[in-house]
Amino acid sequence: MNPIDWDLPDPFTLDIDVQAADTDRLGHANNVVYLRWLEDVSWAHIESLGMTWALHEETGKAMAITRTEIDYLAAANAGDRLVLGTWLTGFDGRFRSARQFQLVRPADGKTLVRAMSTHACVDLKTQRPSRAPKAFAEILAGASVAGGRGLPDA
């Protein structure tokens, strides 16, 4: 195992074992599966910070993905053991947040994917944009790391 050269310090990580069912006709992990992994690590990360689904229900708000950008650098195959790291890299203090990802295969130290997502706070009932509640703002601002790809200009 090679040490992981993370893009940013102290990522929140999720270990992934690539299953045969994760692969497509080309024999590597399907694009849809990468999106699922990004969502899985995102939920695990925010829940670890206290932004649980119960808090979402209590506030009536959620952070909805508005954009996902993925750079596929190398293929993941069935049997690969991977580590997916993520960081919160931006919060505008009101509505929008950003998250960065790096997927690594520790066996050879290779980064397979780099990705970024942006999110907007929405009201759970109306699905319309809404100001982030104070609890969300404190969590997002407190967990954001410097040096990453933050929010794009609006």
C-alpha positions in Angstrom: 0.0 0.0 0.0 1.3 3.4 -1.0 0.6 6.5 1.2 -2.2 8.6 -0.2 -1.3 12.0 -1.6 -4.5 13.8 -0.8 -5.2 17.1 -2.6 -6.2 18.8 0.7 -5.4 17.9 4.3 -7.6 15.7 6.6 -10.3 14.4 4.3 -13.4 12.6 5.5 -13.0 9.2 3.9 -15.1 6.2 2.8 -13.6 2.8 2.0 -15.0 1.2 -1.2 -14.7 -2.3 -2.5 -15.6 -2.3 -6.1 -18.1 -5.1 -6.8 -18.8 -6.9 -10.1 -22.2 -5.3 -10.1 -20.6 -1.8 -10.1 -19.0 -2.4 -13.5 -20.4 -1.9 -16.9 -19.9 -3.5 -20.3 -16.4 -2.0 -20.6 -15.4 -3.9 -17.4 -14.8 -0.8 -15.2 -16.9 1.0 -12.7 -19.9 2.6 -14.3 -20.3 6.4 -14.3 -23.6 6.1 -12.3 -21.7 4.2 -9.6 -19.2 7.0 -9.1 -22.1 9.4 -8.6 -23.6 7.0 -6.0 -20.2 6.9 -4.2 -20.0 10.7 -4.2 -23.5 10.9 -2.6 -22.7 8.2 -0.1 -19.6 9.9 1.2 -21.3 13.3 1.2 -24.1 12.1 3.4 -21.8 10.2 5.7 -19.6 13.3 6.0 -22.4 15.8 6.8 -24.0 13.4 9.2 -20.7 13.0 11.1 -20.7 16.8 11.5 -24.2 16.8 13.0 -26.1 17.7 9.9 -28.4 14.6 10.3 -31.6 13.9 8.4 -33.4 14.6 11.6 -32.0 18.2 11.5 -33.0 18.5 7.9 -36.6 17.5 8.8 -36.6 19.7 11.9 -35.5 22.8 9.8 -37.5 21.8 6.7 -34.4 22.5 4.6 -31.8 20.5 2.7 -28.7 21.2 0.5 -29.6 20.0 -3.0 -26.9 19.4 -5.6 -26.9 22.0 -8.4 -23.8 20.8 -10.3 -21.4 17.9 -10.3 -18.2 17.9 -12.2 -16.2 14.7 -12.5 -12.8 14.1 -14.0 -12.3 10.4 -14.7 -8.5 9.9 -14.6 -8.2 6.1 -14.5 -10.6 3.2 -14.3 -11.7 1.3 -11.2 -12.3 -2.4 -11.7 -14.1 -5.2 -9.8 -12.0 -6.2 -6.8 -10.3 -2.8 -6.4 -10.2 -1.4 -2.9 -10.5 2.4 -3.0 -10.7 5.3 -0.6 -12.9 8.2 -1.4 -12.0 11.5 0.3 -14.1 14.6 0.6 -13.9 18.1 1.9 -16.4 21.0 2.2 -14.6 23.7 0.3 -17.0 26.7 0.3 -20.0 28.2 1.9 -21.3 31.6 1.0 -23.0 32.1 4.4 -26.5 32.1 2.9 -27.5 29.6 0.2 -24.6 27.8 -1.6 -21.9 25.4 -0.6 -19.2 23.4 -2.4 -17.6 20.0 -1.9 -14.5 18.5 -3.4 -13.7 14.8 -3.8 -10.7 12.6 -4.6 -11.0 8.8 -5.3 -7.7 6.9 -4.7 -6.6 3.3 -5.2 -4.1 2.8 -2.3 -2.6 -0.3 -3.9 -0.8 1.9 -6.4 -1.4 5.4 -5.0 -3.3 6.4 -8.2 -6.0 9.0 -8.1 -8.8 7.7 -10.2 -11.3 10.5 -10.0 -11.4 14.2 -8.9 -14.8 15.8 -8.6 -16.6 18.8 -7.3 -20.2 19.5 -6.5 -22.1 22.6 -5.6 -25.3 22.7 -3.6 -28.1 25.2 -2.9 -30.3 25.2 0.2 -33.9 24.4 -0.6 -37.1 24.2 1.3 -38.2 20.6 1.6 -41.8 21.3 0.9 -41.6 23.7 -2.0 -38.2 22.6 -3.4 -37.4 26.3 -3.9 -34.2 28.0 -2.9 -34.2 29.1 0.7 -31.7 30.6 3.1 -29.7 28.0 5.0 -30.9 27.7 8.6 -28.4 28.8 11.3 -27.6 25.2 12.2 -26.6 24.4 8.6 -24.6 27.7 8.3 -22.6 26.9 11.5 -21.8 23.4 10.4 -20.9 24.3 6.8 -18.8 27.3 7.7 -17.1 25.5 10.5 -16.2 22.5 8.4 -15.0 24.3 5.2 -11.4 23.9 4.4 -9.1 26.5 2.7 -7.2 25.8 -0.4 -9.8 23.8 -2.3 -12.0 24.7 -5.3 -14.6 26.8 -3.6 -17.8 28.2 -5.0 -17.8 29.3 -8.6 -18.8 32.8 -9.4 -22.5 33.1 -9.7 
